[in-house]
Amino acid sequence: MNLDEFLAAPEIVRRLISQEAFENETVTFTCTVQNADSADEDEPYSISWFFNDKQIDSNTQKYSIDENPKTGICLLTIRNILPDDEGAYRCVATNKFGSSVTTGFLAVLSEY
């Protein structure tokens, strides 16, 4: 039996859902990541978030990123939504065997 057959990239089991928000509101994107069953604590995965292909710095006034390795829940909160925040948000889960990606879109609505 070859162990490599059981080792895989993390799997995104709950994908991002596209959202709409008015200016100045707060939005949270949520996804859930599951590491391969055979992977243990020694084979962790990392999470990266992107907005229109630019990596998001964690925990700024604009963004906060939270993840719970035990549950696999990953959150990106965007505060004080502006029209420039409209676009594609992507979560990438990576371990040494590969990556999995999910994308959600934010549409910014006008109150007028």
Secondary structure, 3 states (H helix, E strand, C coil): CCHHHHCCCCEEEECCCCEEEECCCCEEEEEEEECCCCCCCCCCCEEEEEECCEECCCCCCCEEEEEECCCCEEEEEECCCCHHHCEEEEEEEEECCEEEEEEEEEEEECCC
